[in-house]
Amino acid sequence: MTSSKFAITVLVLAVLSGCAHYGAAQIVSTPSGAEVINLDDGTLLGVTPATVWWKDSGGSRKNVTVRFKKPGYKEKVTQFWLSMRHTSQAKALAEPQLIEVNIEESN
């Protein structure tokens, strides 16, 4: 196979596969038991410790903004860059990026 045919084959496969990228985060808070809310759409992602995954057809990184809520503690908003380096959800979940957050008690 010539190099131009190989390049075309790779391009066609990329288009057919949708070029999806996956990333996962293991989100841990101190103390644990805080709700993790996605500020993009207001959905509840889970309660810490929580492992969450994302799928994106864009670039190699995704900017994620979440809010932590726990009774008796101040709400906290955190933003992080998530590496979207995996080719499947399973691979992303096998190697989640660790996100650690400390939540302050309310007065």
VMD Tcl script that draws the C-alpha trace (Angstrom):
set ca {
  {0.00 0.00 0.00}
  {1.38 3.39 -0.92}
  {1.75 6.09 1.70}
  {-1.03 8.19 0.16}
  {-3.46 5.22 0.21}
  {-2.47 4.53 3.81}
  {-3.11 8.18 4.77}
  {-6.53 8.10 3.09}
  {-7.40 4.84 4.85}
  {-6.45 6.32 8.23}
  {-8.50 9.46 7.50}
  {-11.56 7.43 6.51}
  {-11.31 5.29 9.64}
  {-10.98 8.41 11.79}
  {-14.08 9.95 10.22}
  {-16.09 6.73 10.60}
  {-15.06 6.31 14.22}
  {-16.03 9.89 15.04}
  {-12.60 10.61 16.51}
  {-14.05 10.33 20.01}
  {-11.76 10.93 22.95}
  {-12.49 9.85 26.51}
  {-11.26 11.07 29.85}
  {-12.08 10.18 33.45}
  {-11.55 11.81 36.81}
  {-11.47 10.25 40.25}
  {-12.86 13.11 42.33}
  {-12.05 13.01 46.04}
  {-13.00 15.57 48.67}
  {-11.97 16.09 52.26}
  {-14.33 15.44 53.91}
  {-15.95 12.85 51.64}
  {-19.68 12.69 50.95}
  {-19.95 15.94 48.97}
  {-22.22 16.20 45.94}
  {-20.32 16.91 42.71}
  {-22.37 19.07 40.33}
  {-21.36 19.75 36.71}
  {-21.70 23.50 36.20}
  {-22.02 23.11 32.40}
  {-25.50 21.63 32.71}
  {-26.29 21.40 36.44}
  {-26.28 17.59 36.55}
  {-25.26 15.67 39.63}
  {-22.14 13.68 38.73}
  {-22.00 11.74 41.98}
  {-21.00 11.92 45.63}
  {-17.33 11.90 46.61}
  {-15.39 9.79 46.18}
  {-16.71 9.59 42.61}
  {-15.23 8.45 39.33}
  {-16.73 10.25 36.34}
  {-16.01 9.98 32.61}
  {-16.51 12.32 29.66}
  {-16.63 11.79 25.90}
  {-15.56 14.54 23.53}
  {-14.94 14.70 19.79}
  {-12.80 17.79 20.21}
  {-9.23 18.18 21.35}
  {-6.98 16.37 23.75}
  {-8.08 18.35 26.84}
  {-11.43 19.38 28.29}
  {-12.02 22.17 30.78}
  {-14.35 20.92 33.54}
  {-15.99 23.08 36.21}
  {-17.75 21.45 39.17}
  {-19.38 22.59 42.41}
  {-19.10 20.67 45.68}
  {-22.03 20.76 48.13}
  {-22.21 19.18 51.58}
  {-24.40 20.18 54.52}
  {-22.38 22.06 57.15}
  {-19.68 23.03 54.63}
  {-19.14 25.97 52.30}
  {-19.92 25.32 48.66}
  {-16.78 25.20 46.56}
  {-16.31 25.59 42.82}
  {-13.30 23.95 41.20}
  {-12.08 23.96 37.63}
  {-9.61 21.51 36.10}
  {-8.26 20.39 32.74}
  {-9.10 16.78 31.96}
  {-6.85 14.83 29.63}
  {-8.95 13.26 26.85}
  {-6.25 10.81 25.78}
  {-8.17 7.53 25.81}
  {-9.85 5.79 22.89}
  {-12.63 4.19 24.96}
  {-14.65 4.72 28.11}
  {-13.19 1.55 29.63}
  {-9.62 2.72 29.09}
  {-10.42 6.13 30.61}
  {-12.04 4.55 33.67}
  {-9.04 2.24 34.12}
  {-6.73 5.29 34.41}
  {-8.71 8.18 35.91}
  {-7.06 11.51 36.63}
  {-7.01 12.24 40.39}
  {-8.75 15.47 41.49}
  {-8.48 16.28 45.22}
  {-10.43 19.10 46.88}
  {-10.60 20.34 50.48}
  {-13.96 21.73 51.59}
  {-14.14 24.24 54.47}
  {-16.64 24.01 57.30}
  {-19.22 26.77 57.33}
  {-19.33 29.03 60.38}
}
mol new
graphics top color blue
foreach p $ca { graphics top sphere $p radius 0.5 }
foreach p [lrange $ca 0 end-1] q [lrange $ca 1 end] { graphics top cylinder $p $q radius 0.2 }
display resetview
